[in-house]
């Protein structure tokens, strides 16, 4: 009788643990999907901006006039 009670309680605890993990995994999966898309969009924007900067004709930096004497 004691073994049967322990078996039933172990199965119940295992079932509760499995359901809790599923309840936690689904929202975390959705959050990771949304965050991943947001990060991907930000990286695409930065890459496009870097490409645009590399195609420019202006060289940034300091200007110092050199006089010929």
ZADREN-332304 format. One record per residue: residue in one letter; x, y, z of N, C-alpha, C in turn. Coordinates in nm, 2 decimals, padded with zeros to 4 digits. Each point is the difference from the previous one (the first is absolute). Layout:
BEGIN
+------+--------+--------+--------+--------+--------+--------+--------+--------+--------+
: rest :   n.px :   n.py :   n.pz :  ca.px :  ca.py :  ca.pz :   c.px :   c.py :   c.pz :
+------+--------+--------+--------+--------+--------+--------+--------+--------+--------+
:    a :      X :      Y :      Z :      X :      Y :      Z :      X :      Y :      Z :
...
+------+--------+--------+--------+--------+--------+--------+--------+--------+--------+
***
This chain:
BEGIN
+------+--------+--------+--------+--------+--------+--------+--------+--------+--------+
: rest :   n.px :   n.py :   n.pz :  ca.px :  ca.py :  ca.pz :   c.px :   c.py :   c.pz :
+------+--------+--------+--------+--------+--------+--------+--------+--------+--------+
:    x :  00.08 : -00.12 :  00.00 : -00.08 :  00.12 :  00.00 :  00.09 :  00.13 :  00.00 :
:    x :  00.11 : -00.01 :  00.08 :  00.09 :  00.11 :  00.01 :  00.06 :  00.03 : -00.14 :
:    x :  00.04 : -00.11 : -00.07 :  00.06 :  00.02 : -00.13 : -00.10 :  00.06 : -00.10 :
:    x : -00.12 : -00.04 :  00.00 : -00.10 :  00.05 : -00.09 : -00.02 :  00.15 :  00.03 :
:    x : -00.01 :  00.04 :  00.12 : -00.01 :  00.14 :  00.04 :  00.11 :  00.09 : -00.05 :
:    x :  00.12 : -00.06 :  00.02 :  00.12 :  00.07 : -00.04 :  00.01 :  00.02 : -00.16 :
:    x : -00.04 : -00.11 : -00.06 : -00.01 :  00.00 : -00.15 : -00.10 :  00.11 : -00.05 :
:    x : -00.11 :  00.00 :  00.06 : -00.11 :  00.09 : -00.05 :  00.05 :  00.15 :  00.03 :
:    x :  00.06 :  00.02 :  00.12 :  00.05 :  00.14 :  00.03 :  00.11 :  00.04 : -00.09 :
:    x :  00.09 : -00.10 : -00.04 :  00.11 :  00.03 : -00.09 : -00.05 :  00.04 : -00.14 :
:    x : -00.10 : -00.08 : -00.05 : -00.06 :  00.03 : -00.13 : -00.07 :  00.13 :  00.00 :
:    x : -00.07 :  00.03 :  00.11 : -00.07 :  00.13 :  00.01 :  00.10 :  00.12 :  00.00 :
:    x :  00.11 : -00.01 :  00.08 :  00.10 :  00.10 :  00.00 :  00.07 :  00.02 : -00.13 :
:    x :  00.03 : -00.11 : -00.07 :  00.06 :  00.00 : -00.13 : -00.10 :  00.07 : -00.10 :
:    x : -00.12 : -00.03 :  00.01 : -00.10 :  00.06 : -00.09 : -00.01 :  00.15 :  00.02 :
:    x :  00.00 :  00.04 :  00.13 : -00.01 :  00.15 :  00.03 :  00.13 :  00.07 : -00.05 :
:    x :  00.11 : -00.06 :  00.02 :  00.13 :  00.06 : -00.05 :  00.00 :  00.01 : -00.15 :
:    x : -00.05 : -00.10 : -00.07 : -00.01 :  00.01 : -00.14 : -00.09 :  00.11 : -00.05 :
:    x : -00.12 :  00.01 :  00.06 : -00.09 :  00.10 : -00.04 :  00.05 :  00.14 :  00.03 :
:    x :  00.07 :  00.02 :  00.11 :  00.06 :  00.13 :  00.04 :  00.11 :  00.03 : -00.10 :
:    x :  00.08 : -00.09 : -00.05 :  00.10 :  00.03 : -00.09 : -00.06 :  00.04 : -00.14 :
:    x : -00.11 : -00.06 : -00.04 : -00.07 :  00.03 : -00.12 : -00.06 :  00.14 :  00.01 :
:    x : -00.06 :  00.03 :  00.12 : -00.06 :  00.13 :  00.02 :  00.11 :  00.11 : -00.01 :
:    x :  00.12 : -00.03 :  00.05 :  00.11 :  00.10 :  00.00 :  00.06 :  00.01 : -00.14 :
:    x :  00.01 : -00.11 : -00.07 :  00.07 : -00.01 : -00.13 : -00.08 :  00.08 : -00.11 :
:    x : -00.13 : -00.01 :  00.00 : -00.07 :  00.07 : -00.11 :  00.01 :  00.15 :  00.00 :
:    x : -00.02 :  00.07 :  00.11 :  00.02 :  00.15 :  00.00 :  00.15 :  00.03 : -00.03 :
:    x :  00.09 : -00.07 :  00.05 :  00.15 :  00.03 : -00.03 :  00.03 : -00.02 : -00.14 :
:    x : -00.06 : -00.10 : -00.07 :  00.02 : -00.02 : -00.14 : -00.06 :  00.12 : -00.08 :
:    x : -00.12 :  00.05 :  00.04 : -00.06 :  00.11 : -00.07 :  00.09 :  00.13 :  00.02 :
:    x :  00.04 :  00.02 :  00.12 :  00.09 :  00.12 :  00.03 :  00.13 : -00.01 : -00.08 :
:    x :  00.06 : -00.12 : -00.01 :  00.12 : -00.01 : -00.07 : -00.02 :  00.03 : -00.15 :
:    x : -00.11 : -00.05 : -00.05 : -00.03 :  00.03 : -00.14 : -00.02 :  00.14 : -00.03 :
:    x : -00.07 :  00.07 :  00.08 : -00.03 :  00.15 : -00.02 :  00.13 :  00.07 :  00.02 :
:    x :  00.08 : -00.03 :  00.10 :  00.13 :  00.07 :  00.02 :  00.09 : -00.02 : -00.11 :
:    x :  00.01 : -00.13 : -00.05 :  00.09 : -00.03 : -00.11 : -00.03 :  00.08 : -00.12 :
:    x : -00.13 :  00.01 : -00.04 : -00.04 :  00.08 : -00.11 :  00.04 :  00.15 :  00.01 :
:    x : -00.02 :  00.05 :  00.12 :  00.04 :  00.14 :  00.03 :  00.15 :  00.02 : -00.02 :
:    x :  00.08 : -00.09 :  00.06 :  00.14 :  00.01 : -00.02 :  00.05 : -00.01 : -00.14 :
:    x : -00.07 : -00.09 : -00.07 :  00.04 : -00.02 : -00.15 : -00.03 :  00.13 : -00.07 :
:    x : -00.11 :  00.07 :  00.02 : -00.04 :  00.12 : -00.07 :  00.10 :  00.11 :  00.04 :
:    x :  00.05 :  00.01 :  00.12 :  00.10 :  00.10 :  00.04 :  00.13 : -00.02 : -00.07 :
:    x :  00.04 : -00.13 : -00.01 :  00.13 : -00.03 : -00.07 : -00.01 :  00.03 : -00.14 :
:    x : -00.12 : -00.03 : -00.06 : -00.01 :  00.03 : -00.15 :  00.00 :  00.15 : -00.02 :
:    x : -00.06 :  00.08 :  00.09 :  00.01 :  00.15 : -00.01 :  00.15 :  00.05 :  00.01 :
:    x :  00.07 : -00.05 :  00.09 :  00.14 :  00.04 :  00.02 :  00.08 : -00.04 : -00.12 :
:    x : -00.02 : -00.12 : -00.05 :  00.08 : -00.04 : -00.12 : -00.03 :  00.09 : -00.12 :
:    x : -00.13 :  00.03 : -00.02 : -00.04 :  00.09 : -00.11 :  00.07 :  00.14 :  00.01 :
:    x :  00.00 :  00.05 :  00.13 :  00.06 :  00.13 :  00.02 :  00.15 : -00.01 : -00.02 :
:    x :  00.07 : -00.10 :  00.03 :  00.14 : -00.02 : -00.02 :  00.03 : -00.01 : -00.15 :
:    x : -00.08 : -00.07 : -00.07 :  00.01 : -00.01 : -00.15 : -00.01 :  00.14 : -00.06 :
:    x : -00.10 :  00.08 :  00.04 : -00.02 :  00.13 : -00.05 :  00.12 :  00.09 :  00.03 :
:    x :  00.05 : -00.01 :  00.12 :  00.12 :  00.08 :  00.04 :  00.12 : -00.03 : -00.09 :
:    x :  00.02 : -00.13 : -00.03 :  00.11 : -00.04 : -00.08 : -00.01 :  00.05 : -00.15 :
:    x : -00.12 :  00.02 : -00.05 : -00.01 :  00.05 : -00.13 :  00.00 :  00.15 : -00.02 :
:    x :  00.02 :  00.07 :  00.11 :  00.01 :  00.15 : -00.01 :  00.13 :  00.04 : -00.06 :
:    x :  00.00 :  00.13 : -00.04 :  00.12 :  00.06 : -00.07 :  00.08 :  00.09 :  00.10 :
:    x : -00.05 :  00.02 :  00.12 :  00.06 :  00.09 :  00.09 :  00.09 : -00.08 :  00.10 :
:    x :  00.12 :  00.05 :  00.01 :  00.10 : -00.06 :  00.10 : -00.01 :  00.08 :  00.13 :
:    x : -00.04 : -00.06 :  00.10 : -00.01 :  00.08 :  00.13 :  00.14 :  00.01 :  00.07 :
:    x :  00.02 :  00.11 :  00.06 :  00.12 :  00.02 :  00.07 :  00.03 :  00.15 :  00.01 :
:    x :  00.12 :  00.03 :  00.05 :  00.04 :  00.14 :  00.02 :  00.06 :  00.05 : -00.13 :
:    x : -00.02 :  00.13 : -00.02 :  00.06 :  00.07 : -00.12 :  00.10 :  00.10 :  00.04 :
:    x :  00.11 : -00.01 : -00.06 :  00.11 :  00.10 :  00.03 :  00.05 :  00.05 : -00.14 :
:    x : -00.01 :  00.13 : -00.02 :  00.05 :  00.05 : -00.13 :  00.15 :  00.01 :  00.00 :
:    x :  00.06 : -00.04 : -00.10 :  00.14 :  00.00 : -00.02 :  00.04 :  00.11 : -00.10 :
:    x :  00.07 :  00.10 :  00.05 :  00.03 :  00.11 : -00.09 :  00.14 : -00.03 : -00.07 :
:    x :  00.00 :  00.03 : -00.13 :  00.13 : -00.02 : -00.08 :  00.08 :  00.12 :  00.00 :
:    x :  00.12 :  00.00 :  00.05 :  00.09 :  00.11 :  00.01 :  00.13 : -00.02 : -00.08 :
+------+--------+--------+--------+--------+--------+--------+--------+--------+--------+
***
